[in-house]
Amino acid sequence: MSLLFNRIRQARRGAELSQSELANIVGVARSAVAQWERRDGAKPTTENMAKIAMATTVSFEWLATGRGGRWLGGDAETPAMMLNFYAQCGLEERLLLAFRTLRSPEQQPLVDFVEAMTDRA
């Protein structure tokens, strides 16, 4: 199950909103949204979580906990493993296959490195 910062980012991107656009809707600075989308960043208040959920049309429960249906009004439950996160192109497939050949202690630094790279955006 994904972590809060990932669900916020997924919700924003799914709604095709920039960080600035979401910030304007929620009534915060863009830097607040950037913090919410960082693994080690600040967490939004419950009030702001509700605004994020409404702005991105995801369910509050899914956004806050990762449980339940993702979309407002949706009947489907969120599976334990989200199948749409398998490799979507050849490059991702190569990365996934290489990752799976590593032993567990070697995987964590790689994940940390890739996540650090995404924090630059």
N, C-alpha and C positions, 0 to 999 in steps of 0.2 A: 504494500500500500504506500502511496506517495506521501511525502511530508507536506506540511502546510505551505511552505514557500513554493513548492512545485505545483500544488493545486491552485494557488493564486495565479501563478504564471500561466498555467494551462487554461484557467478560466479567462484570463485577460486575452491571451492569444486566440482562444476559441471564439471570443467575441470580436476579434479583429480590432482591438483597442491598443493604442500605444500606452506606455506608462503615463505620459502626460495627459492623454484623454481620460484614462481611468482616474488619475489624480483629480482632474477637474470635476468629474462626476461625483467622486466621494467627498471632495472638498478639502483635499490635503495637497501638500507640495509633491512634485514628481519624485523627489528624493525619498519620500515616505514609501511610495510604491516600490521604488528600487530596493529599499531596505526590506520590505515585506517579501520580496522575491529572492533574497539572499539566504543561504543556508543558516548563517549565523546572524542574520539581521533581526530587526525589531519585529514584533508581532502586532497586527492591527487590533484595535479595540473591538469588542463585540459589536458595537454600533457600526464601525467601519466595515466589519466582516459582512454585516447585513447589507450594507450599501454595495459592497463588491459583488455579493451574490445577486442582488437585483440588477446591477449594471451589466453583469455578464450572463444573466439568465441561468445560473446554476443554483442548485438547492443549497440552502444554508448548511444543512447537515453534512452534505458531501464536502462543501468547502471547509467547514470547521473540523470534521473528523475523518473524512475519506470514506464514510459509510453511506449506504443508501444510493438512490439514483442520482446521477450527476446533474441532469437537466431538470429544470422546473417543469412539473407536470409529467415527467417521465415515469414509466412504470418499471423500467429495467433496473435491477440492482447492480451496483458496481461489483464486478467480479474480484476475487482475491488477487488475480493477476490480470492486469489490463492488457488484452491481447493486441491492441493497436500500438503497443510499444515495442513490438518486434521490429527487426530491421526493415526499413522501407526503401532502401536502395542498396546497390552493390557495395558502396563504401561503408555504410552502416553494418552490412552483413559481415564484411571483412573484419571490422573492429570488434563486433560481437564474437565472432569465431576466435579471434586472437585472444580476447578477454577471457573466454571460457577455457583456454588452454593454461592460463595462469593458476597458480595455487592461491588459495584464499588470502594469505598474508601479502601476496603481490598485487592483488586486485585493488585493495583499498587505496594505496597511493595513486594508482591510475585513475580511479574514480575521483579522488580529491583533486588531481591535476585537471581533469576534464571539467569538473564543476568550477574550479577557479578560473578556467578559461572562459566559461559562460558568464561569469560575474562581470566581465569587462563590458558586456553589451549594455 
